[in-house]
Amino acid sequence: MTKSPKVLAIGAAHIDRRGRISGSYSPAASNPGTMREDVGGNAFNALCCAVRRGACGSLLSVRGGDALAERVSQAIAAAGIADLSAVFLDRATPSHTVLFDRDGAPIAGLADMGLYDLALPKQIRRAKVREAIAAADAILCDANLPSAALERLVGLAAGKPVFAIAVSPDKAARLTPVLGSLALAFMDRREAIALASADAGEQDLVGGLRRAGLKSGAVTAGHGLVLGFDETGAFSILPPTRKIVDAAGAGDALAGATVAALLNGRTLRAALREGVAAAMLASESAELAPAFTATAFAEALALVPEARDVV
C-alpha cells in the first residue's frame, strides 16, 4: 500500500461570506440579494482538496473565542484534518466578506484578518508546531503569514518542499523574501504581475517570476488558462468551458490537488492537469471546498487537455 504523503498547512481557516445582489447595484443603498456563509480560507480550502486526493493533512491556524470559531473547528474535523490551531478567547475569529453584482463580478470586499498577522508568527515558534513540521513531508502555506514568519517557516522546513499560495496582489509581496526557497507558488495573474513586476505575454511573465527568484510556479491567467513553469520550461493548460456556479474556491482546489499529485511523484505538467480538474469541480459547486468522488474526478481529468509548451 502506498503511504499517504503528510502535508502540514499553515495559514487561513476562517468564515467566508459571499453576498450577491439580485438586481442592479445601487451604491450607498440597501440592495436586495442573498448571502452565503461557509468556512473557508486559502490554506484550509487547499488542504481539504489535497486530503481528498489522498494526502494526510494537518492544519495550523488561529481563531477567536466566539461561536464562529466552533464552526471552523467542526469543519476542520469533518474534513479529516488534524487541527493544530490556537484559540484566542479574547479575539474574534477572522472573516472575509465579498459582495458580488448579479453577474458575479466583485463589488467590494472586507478582510477582517488582523489576528493572522498578530498570532500566526508566534504559533510557528511553538514546539508542537516544530514537531509537526519535522513530521511532515511538505508544507503548504499562504501569504496570510507575514514575511518574517514565512522566512522562519522556510528555515524550519530544512529543505522539505514548501508550497505557497499568494492570496492577493497586496499579500503576494510577502512571499518575495522566500521565493527562491519555494518548491512552487500558486498565483492568479494579478498576483504574478505584482511579484514579477511585468504585465505582458506569458513568456515575459515567466521571465519576470524567474528573475524574482521563483523556480517553479502556477498562474491562473484568466479565461480558464493555467500557466505553469519549472526547470523544464513553461507550458499552458486550457480546460474546456464549463458552467461556473462559484469560482471562489477554484484556485485553492487547484493548489491542493496539484500538491497532492506532486507528492505522489507526478511531474508538474501532470500534477497541474489534476489541479485543473479539481478546480473545474470546485467552480461547479456553490461550496468553497466541495467533496467529489473518485469517479467525478476521473471524468473531469479526462476532459483536461495535455499541457502545451509556451514558445
N, C-alpha and C positions, 0 to 999 in steps of 0.2 A: 504494500500500500504506500502510495506517495505521501510524504509528510507535508502537511499544510504549512505554507510559509507564515511566519509570525510577523504581523505588521502592527507597529505602535503608531497611532495617530495622535498628534498634539495640535490643538487649536480649537476652532469654534464648534460649539454644540449649544444651540440656543433656540428661542422661539422665533419663528419666521412668519410674518403676516403679509399677505398679498391681497390687496383690495383692487377691485375692477369696477370702473364707472360704467353704468348701464347705458347712458345716453351721451350726449355731447358734454364735454368737460367745461365747467364754468369756474374760472379761478376765483378765489376768495368767496366761495359759496358752498353750501351744502349740496353734494351731488349724490343722487341715488346710486346704489351699487351693491356689491357683495364683498364680504371679507372672509378669507380662508386663513386659518391659523394652524401651523404644523411645527413640529420640532425639526430644525434644520441646522445650518452651519456647514461650512466647506469641509472641514475635517470629518465631521460626523457623516455627512452625506456620502463622501468619497469612501470612507471606511465601510459603511453599510454595503456599498456595491462590491468592494474588494472581498468582504466576507461572503457575499452571495456567489462570488466567483471562486470560492474555495480557500480563501485566506483565513487565518485565525487572528482576530483583531482585539486590541485593547486601546482605550482612549483616555487621554489626559486633557481635561478642560477645566473650566471653573464656572460656578453658578452661584446664585444667591440663596437666601433662606426663605423664599416665597413659594406660593403654590405652583408657579410656573416651573420651578426647579424640579418638583416631583414629576411633572410631565416629561421633562428632559431625561430624568433618571429612568423612568419607565420605558421610554423609547430606546435608550441605550441597552437596557436589559432585554427588551423584546427583539432587538437586532442580533442578540447573541454575542454582544461585545462586552469584554471585561472593563469595568468602569474604575479608572484611577483618579477621577476628578475630585477637586476640592470644593467644599461648600463654605460660603461666607455668609453667616446668618444675618449680618447687618447690611447686606448688599442686595440689590435687585438682580435677577437673572438677566443676562444680556438678551437683546432682541433686535430684530431687523424688520422694518416695515416699509413696504413699497406700494405705491399707488399707480395703477395702470389705467390707460384710457380703454375705451370699449374694443379697440383693435389690438390690445395687448402691448402697446408701447408704454414704457415707463414715463410717469409724470414727475414723481418726486419720491425720494426715499429718506428714511431716518434710521441711522445705525446707532443704537444705544449700547455700545460695546466697550465702555471705558474700563470695565472690570478685567477684560483681557489684557490691556496694557499694564494695569496695576498688578495683577496677580499671577499671570502666566509665567513671567520671568522668575518669580520666586519659587513656583512649583517645580521648575526644572532642576532646582538645586536640591530637592528632596531626595533622600537616599533611596526611597521606594521607586522613584522615577528613574534614577540612575540604574537601579537593578533591572527595571523594565526595558530600558534602552539596551543594556547588556544582553538581555534575553531575546531581544527582537532580531529578526533577520533584516528588517528595513524600517525606516522611519518615514512617515507621511505627515507633513506639517503644512500649515497655511500661513499666509502673511498677516494674520491677526496677531502673531507674535512680533514684538519689536525687534529691530535689527540685532541688538545686543543679545537677546535671548536666542535668536536664530544662530548667531555665531557660537554661543555656548553649546547649543544643541548639536551643531556640526562637530564641535570638538569632542563632545561626549560620545557621539556616534562612532568615533575612532575608526573611520574608513568604511563603515557599513553604509549602504546606499541610503541617501536622504532625498526624498521626492517632495516637491513643494508646489503649492497652489497659490497663484499670485493674488487672488481675491478681488482686487480693484486696481485701477490705474494709480491711485494715490498710494495704496499699501504695497503695490508691486515694488516700489523703490526700496522697501525694507529688505528685499532679497539681494540687493546689489552687493553687499559685502560678502555674501556666501555663494554667489553664482558659480564661481569656479569649483566649488566643492559639492555642488548638487549633482545627483545622478540624472535628474530630469526635472524640468519645471513646466507646469501647465499654466497656460495663459490664454486670454482672448486677445484679439488683435489690438485693442486699445492698451492693454497691459503690456503686450510685447513692444509696442511703439514706445511706451514710457521707459522700458528697460533698454531698448536698442537705440533710442534717440534717432529713429528712422521711420519714415512713413512713405514707403514706395512699394515696389514689387516684392514678390516672395523671396527672391534671392537676396535683395538688399536688406530685407527684414532679418533673414537668417544671418547674413553677414554682420549686421549690427549686433545681434544677440551673441554671436561668437566673439566679436570684439569686446563685448561687455564681460566675457569670461564664461558664458554658458556653453557647455559641451554638447548638451542634448536637450531638446525642447519639443513641446507640442503646443500648437497655436490654433485655436478655433477662430478661423479668419472670416466668418460671415457667410451667409447663404449655404450653411452646412459644411463648407470646405474645412478640412483639418490639415494643417501643415505640420510636418514633423522633420526633425533633423538629428543626426548623430554623426559619429566619425565616418560613417559610410556615405554620407551625403544627405541632401534634402529631398523630400518627397511630399506628395499630397494625396489625400483621400477625399473623394466627393461622394457622399452617400446619396441614395435615392431620395426623392422628395416624398415626404410622408406627412400625414395630418399631425399638426402640433397642437396639443392641448395646453401644455405649460412647459416652456423650455427652461424654467428657473434652475432645475437640478441637473440638467443635461451635462454641463461641464464637469460637475463633481462626479457624476456617474462615469464619464469618460476617464477621469483620473483614476478612480478606484479600480475599474476593470483593467485599465492599462497596467497599473502597478501589479495587480494580481497576476496578469499574464507574463509580465517581465520576470517576476519572481519564480514563475513556473517554467522559465527557460525560453520564452518566446523572444524573437528579435523585436526591435522597436516597431518595425513595419507591421509585423503580425500582431503585436500587442495593441497597437493603435487601432487596428481593424476591430479587435474585440472591444476596445474603448468606444469606438464609434457605434457599434451595435448596442452597447449598454446605454449610450446617450440617446439613441433613437427610441429605445423602450422608455426611458425616463421622460422624454419630451411628449410621449403619447399618453402620459398619465398626469393627473392633477396633483399627485403626491410628489414631494421633493426627492424621496429616496424609495421609489416603488419596488416591491418584490416582483420577481419574474421567475418563471420556470426555466429549467434547462432546455426544454423544447422551444419555448418562446425565444430564448437567447440564440439557439442554433438557427432558428428561422430568420431572425434579424441579421445574424452574422452572414448567412448565405446571400443576403441582399447587398452587403457591403463590398464594393469593388476592391480589387487589389490596388496597392499603392502605386502611384506613378511618379517617376523621377521629375524633379523640378530642374529645368535647364534654363 
